Amino acid sequence: MSKQSNAIFRDGVTLRCIACNYTTSAEPWLFLCPKCGNLMEVVMPSKNNFSWDVARKRRFGVWRYRELLPLSNDVEPITMGEGGTPLISVNRIANRGVFVKFEGANPTGSFKDRGMTVGITIAKSLGVEGVIVASTGNTAASAAAYAARAGLQCVVVLPRGGVARGKLAQALLHGAKIVEVDGVFDEALEEVFTEVVLNGKRDLYPLNSYNPWRLEGQKTLAFEIVDELEEPPDYVFVPVGNAGNISAIWKGFKELYNYGLINRLPRMIGVQAEGAAPLVRTWALKSRSLMAIEKPVTIASAIRIGKPVNWLKALKAVEESRGTFVSVSDEEIVKSMKDLAMYEGIGVEPASAASLAGYRKALELGIVDRDSVTVLVATGHALKDPDTISKYFSRGE
Ligand code: F0G
């Protein structure tokens, strides 16, 4: 890669394979390990001059933690003030100490904006024509909006009939080129992966979560939780689809710990829908290969994924944090969505309600206790999926 692209990254940042530890220099187009074919992760320099006091003078959001991000200070971010989302206590439906991190408050209504501000900033500095993503909807909406802001084209590859209406509308609104694939998300991802990663096409920069640079933006969710609570929680519940987010959030906590900015770590609990629970299966069987699901089924279309590309990263995150994976039924998801909406005023899409449903399941199973400090990540806004609301919620009379 040219000198120019390396100048995007902070000195000392490298890429390392998550399986064989092969390490190489920071490189925007390297997604798979040249030695063993597994995914790469970004490794931050061992020393860092980040200070909470300095950071807290900046706007609350992704770029507050600039020194903890791999982009060099000279790079001008493509930003809309993403992150800085509220941490809301939910005392009517849970004990004190339980909080919802409401990612629906991001510019396009989901946590994806945290990764997209970083990913699109890199794409812009590479001088590519545009970006491409496969998506169950939120990644598409976010990529479309940030690409528009950067003056880049955006191609979104979607499972036909598998994307909630609000998300599709956002992709249209921001002028993305929409390609529909017959099949589920996994087929859409496979298509983009083969074209861009395996065949080496370089006119469109891929921003799915096998791109480790995008995940760097998403790790700021951990920074914000610690920033607000002033210490790490005991547990973090995350809905899991392609499994990038849980991996990124764990990476964020680990980096704070390694830099001596926190002195303990939370346990990560991954939540999947029963009909789309490849990681719950893989975890339960202690398998070191993914127990994929060919035809994932759930009303939570955002996490209707049978072959999560980040499965190994997520397994490692949950294992290292001494957490676990739990599954929840569609009925439990809808019940949690209703309770968040009607008792706490928090409107989330179905996949996001999986965090609360998973927390309730974990309480039942004795995995967590009621008095632990717990954060439930509510990944996307209710307006993303109006059809599910119409289907399950009757008019109050
Ligand atoms: N919640 C919502 C609302 C999502 O949109 C997604 C993923 C997840 C949870 C799971 O996150 O994939 O990092 O494990 N949506 C992707 C998309 C797949 O295309 O928008 P993950």
Residues whose N, C-alpha, C, O or C-beta is under 5 A from the ligand:
A	BS01	F0G	A134 S135 T136 G137 N138 T139 A140 P239 V240 G241 N242 A243 G244 N245 I246 A302 A351 S352 T379 G380
